[in-house]
Amino acid sequence: MAKSGEAAARLLAKLGAIVTVNDGKPFEENPSAQALLEEGIKVVCGGHPLELLDENFELMVKNPGIRYDNPMVARALEKGIPVWTEVELAYLVSEAPIIGITGSNGKTTTTTMIADVLNHGGKSGVLSGNIGFPASEVAQSVTAQDTLVMELSSFQLMGIDSFHPHIAVITNLMPTHIDYHGSFEEYVAAKWNIQNQMTADDFVVLNFNQDLAKELATQTKAQVVPFSTVEKVDGAYLENGGLYFKGELVMQADEIGVPGSHNVENALATIAVAKLSGISNQAIKETLASFGGVKHRLQFVDTIDEVKFYNDSKSTNILATQKALSGFDNSKVILIAGGLDRGNEFDELIPDITGLKKMVILGESAPRVKRAADKAGVTYLDAKDVADATRIAFDQASAGDVVLLSPANASWDMYKNFEVRGDEFITTVEQLKG
């Protein structure tokens, strides 16, 4: 069920549908199910009985994380029942136009940047979707004067039918979630669903640093607006340290409030959307210059004794940590890394960690991370958890250094999620300051 399922159930009931909610967690341990039952919504908990689907349902709304080979979903499809994710419902009830943002990395930062720029530029940008605000809940309260700024995952985009954003952004496409999609091609196809209903009146913003995006650009009816940090394109681009849109200088790259080459890409995507939305250069510049990052995504936390602390707990894979490190001088960085052991080695990280001042390593994957550190010639210390690691890192730091939590691993060996892991880092920094 989760947050988005609860929102979808309430919306459908409000619209007069006869709704049944099916959730695996037993009823007595399921406060959400108990609340829905009190509101008169039928709830079936503690398992997924296939015979439930003999009740002539007209629609299944599934949690995005549930795969299509799940027996309930497979049976629904066999019976010809449409299977949607709740972003489709959001689109159908929303009076507001939609800007949809998807991609492998940078989605949340770009989504937040876009909403901030719209709001600072005098338009109302309302965050929704995969960013923690269920789209079908937010869509009920917006008007035609607002814009839904919606972060979309590949899983959500597999469950759409008539969904039609006015502007779509694809930040980049890297091989992720292959366990769910089966292949990179299937994953790309899911992301590309975002533009299925778009017309020549709409815009798709694509990252022309990638040849794949250039290829996809030929396969849409929408107007393509490219962005790039490596070449001058007919859109947003980086040239001689300046960020331009179609020949016009908007701001300097080093004025962006968050470090890292990936954030230059996120800013260029944001500039493209802002210019298409009629936002002034001044408003764009002011917003991006004061942008402090998104919580747990290369978030600046504080400075103690001239040591800066950055929380990048959201870096649950090697690529994300590589991008985080690109924004700093390694010789001044103490990196906290390690977490859930997924069986992979960290050799790809060796060029990026070479020259680090020190590493503090923790979690199940510690032996594998240490192998990479040894090959990179980086010295390291052990820590039992993030709080311990933060204290050790601060102890090793001198004025001008950076303590960076960027684990390159998921958190589930020690923490419920990456947010809890990041919050422990923030709390420890506050304690150190005190």
C-alpha positions, 0 to 999 in steps of 0.5 A: 500500500505505502503512502502512494497507495493510501492516497490513490485509495482515498482519491478513488473512493472520493470519486465514487469508485468501489475500492478494495485495498490489498496489502501483505502486512497483517491488519493488526500491524497495519495502521494505514489499513485500519484507517482506510477501513474506518473510512469505509474502504474494503481492506484485505490484509495479510496476503494476496489471494488470487481469487480476489481478482474474480470480483470483476475489478475494472482497474488495478492501481499497483505500488510502483515497486511491485514487479509485473511478474507478481502473481496478482499483477500477472493475473490482472493482466491476464484478465485484461484489467488495466494496471496503473500506477497512481501518477496516471490517476494524478494526471487524470484529476489534475487541473495543473499542467505537469513538468515531469522529471525522470532519469537515473541520477539527479532527479530529486535535485533537478525537481527541487531546483525547478520548483524553487526557480518557478516559485522564485520567478512568480509562478507556483511550482508544486512538488509531487511524485517520487520525491515523497509527496504522492502525486494523486494526493497533491493533484487534488488540491492544485489549480490551473494557476499551479504547475505540478513539478513531478519526480517520476521513477521508471517503475511509475512510468511503466504504469501510465496510459494517458499521462501527458506532461507539458515539459518532460526532463530526462536527466541522464540514463545509466544501467540501474534497476536492471533486476526489475526491468530485465535489461537496460533497453527495457529500463530506457523504454520505461523512462521513454514512456514519459513522452508517449502522449506528447505533441509538437506543442510540448517540450522534452529536455534531454542530456546531449552529453549522452549519445543515447539521448541524441538517438532518442531525440529523433523518436519523439513528436515533442520539441527537443530542448538539449542541454550539455556541458561538453558542446554548444547546443540549441538549448542550455550549455556550459561555455567558458565557465558560463551557463547559457541558453540559446546564446544568452548568458544566464549565470556563471557555473561557479555561482551554483550553490552546490558543488559537483559537475553533476550539479552543473548538468542539473542546473542546465536542465533547470535553466532550460525548463525555466526559460521555457516557462518564461522565468527571468535570468535574474530569478534563475540566477538568484535561485540556483546561487542560493540552492543548498542542495536536497536533504541527503543528496550532497547536502551542506550540513555545517562548518566546525573549526573550518571543517565542512560537513556534507551529507550525501547518504543518498549515494547508495551506488558507486556512480553517485559517490563518483559524482559527489567526489567530482566536486571536491579536492581529494587531498582535503576530503575525508570520505565515510563509505561502506554499507550493505554488501551486494557482492560487488567490488569497488574497483570502479571507484579507485580512480575517484578515491585516489589522493583522498586524505583518508577514508573511514569505512563501515558496514557489511561491505567494509572488506570490499571497500578496503580492497579498493582503498588499498589499491588506491593507496588511501589510508583508512580507519574502521567505524562501527556506525555513522555516528562513530565514523563522523567523530573519527573523521572530524578527529582526523580533519584540519582547517579547510578539510571536508568530511563527506558521507557518501557511502556508495552502498545501500543502508539496509545492513544497519539502517532502515533507509538512507534518510535515517543514516543521513539523519544520524550524520546530521545529529552527530555534526550538531553534537560535535558543534555543541 
